[in-house]
Amino acid sequence: MRVGVLALQGTFVEHIDSLRRLGVEAVPIRLPRQLDTVDGLVVPGGESTTMLRLMESFGLIRPIRDVAGNGLPVWGTCAGMVLLAKDVSNYGMETLGLIDAKVRRNAFGSQVDSFEADLDIPSVGDEPFHAVFIRAPIIEEAKPNVEILSHLPGGTIVAIRQDGLLACAFHPEFTDDLRFHSYFLNMIRKKASHNNRDGVLRGNQPGS
């Protein structure tokens, strides 16, 4: 397995380190052609408008949309979640427009309002997940086809999934808990298994 991490700005080094600790090949992605060499893509936390400008400069916006549309699993954390969403309620900006959700940037305030919380995330295990929120966004709305993975005690949604797309408002890369990274790797494995099975089925069709 080879996982790419968008490496233009933000916490890409921490994501690469977390993935390598799980025994997979993790590589920085800076050019469109590199997207064809990976089985999944992480869009890290950082500053969403800066990341967007760099993605435009490097010609990455449409290529990322295309590979995600063709089924490449993509995971966005914090600013990455903002970039994956189809709508940003409090800031007029272009996004990758992949997940059917509306998010709010910097929903909790400035850097000094950053916090940590123990979350119930059944998809990654029974034990609470200690999440780090830094100038974090939130999910304000999600369409029915979007699965809610976790929320804060007050009900604020902070992690979602839509088929091969995953997003969270916090920073799993800043903890020693690798369960969320493992969850994304399992999404990639299931996608690869599904593709291989389809290939076998197509190959067994009469006359093929």
N, C-alpha and C positions, 0 to 999 in steps of 0.2 A: 504494500500500500504506500502511496506517495501523496501527501497532503500539502497543498499550497497555502501559504499565509500571505495575504496582501501586505507588502512591505514598503509602503510609501511614507507612512507616518503612524505614530501610535505604538501600541503594545505588541508589535509583531514578534519581537525577540522573545518575550515571555511565552507567547503561544507556541512558537517553534520549540522552545525548551520543554514545555509541558508535553507536547506531542512526541518528542524524541524520548522523553522519559517513559512513554508508553510503548516504545519499541518500534515506532513507525518512522518512515523517512518524511521529514518535514522540510520544505524548501521555501525561500522567499519568492514572491511573485511581484514583478515590476513591469513586465512586458506582456502584451496580448498573446504572443506565441507560446509563452510559458503555460498558459491555461490548458493547452492541449496535452500537457505532460502529467497532469495531476488527476487524482480520483476524487478530490474534494477540495473546497476552498474555505478558508477562514477570513472574514473581514473583521479586523480587530477594533478594539477601543482606541480612541484618540480624539481628534477634533474633527467633527463631521464635515464642516464646510472646507477646511483645509484638505482633508482627504478627497473630497469631491473635486476640488480644483486640480489636485495632482492626478486624479483618475482621468480627468479631461485632458490634461497635458500629455499623459502617457497613452491616451487612446484606449482606455480600459473599460469605459462605461458600457458601450454596446457589446464588446466581446464577453463581458461578465454576464450581461443579460442573456446573450445567446447560449452560453454554456449552461447557465442555470435553466433556461427554457428547454434545453435538450436533456435535462435530468441530472446535471452535476450537483451533488449535495453542497449547499453553501450555508455557513454559520456566521452570523453577525453578533458581536458582543458590544454593548454600550453604543458608541458611535456607529459601529457596524450594524446594529439593529436599526438605527435611524436611517441608514443608507439602504437597507433592505426593504423598509416599509414603503407602501404606496403613497402615504400621505403624512405630512408633518404639520400638525395643527397650528403651531406657534411660530413658524418660520417658512417663508416662501423659498423653497429650494428644490432643485431637481434631486431625485433619488434614483436608485436602481429600479424601483417600482416592482418588486418581486413578491412581497408578502401582502396579503389583503388585510392590512391593519393600518390604523392611524396612531402615530406616536407623538409625544410631546418632548422636545429637547429640554435638557437641564431642568427637569420637572421639580426637583427638590431644592433648587437654588444653586449657589456658587460652590466653589471648591471647599469652603469651610463647612458646608452643609453635607458633605460626604458622610457616609455611615456604613455600618455593617449589620447584617441581620441573618438569623438562622431561618432558612426556608424549608418548607415541605415540598419536595420534588419527587413524587412517587416514581416517575420514569427513570430516575437515576439511583433509587434505593430508598430504604426505609429510614436511614439516619438523616437528620437535618443537614442541609448543605449551607455552610457558612459563606454568605455572599458579601462581596465588597462592592458598594455603590459609590461611584466617584462622578460628580456632576451628571448623574444618571438620567436617562430618559424613562418614560413609562409608556405602556400601551394603553391608549384611551379607548380604542374600539378595535374589535376583531370580527371579521366575517365568520359565519357559521362553519366554513370549511377550514378555519384555523383552530388548532388544538391548543387549549390553555394548559401549560405545563406547571406554572407556579404563579403565586401572587403573594403580596405582603399581607400581614394580618388584617389590615383594613379593607382588603379586597382589590387593591391595585395590582394589575397584571404586570408581571415582570419577566415572563418567559413563555414563548409560544413556538409552535411548529406547524408548518404547512407542507405536507408531503416531504420533499427533500430539502426544505428550507427550515433553518433553525435560528432563533434569535433570543437573546436575553439582555436585560438592562444592566446586568452586573458584570464583574470581571472574574471569571473562574481562573484566569491565568495568573491572578495575584494570590492564589492559595495553593496549598499542597494537596488539595482534594482534586483528584483527576477524574472524578466520575462524570462530570459534564463533558469533558473531552472524550472519554470512553464512549459516552452515549452518541456523540457525533460520529466516532469511528464505526460504531455499530450500524448507524444509518448508512455509512458508505459501504460497509460489507454487505448489508442487505440489498442495496442497490446493485452492487456488482453481482451478487448471487442471482438476483432477478434477471439481470441482463444476460448472464451466462445461460440460465434456464431457458429464456426466450430464444437464445441462439440455437440451443439444442432442439427445441421444439420446431423452429423454422427449418432446421436442417433435416428433420424427420418427416417433413411434409411430403406427401406423394408427389413424385415427379421432380423433387428438388435435387 
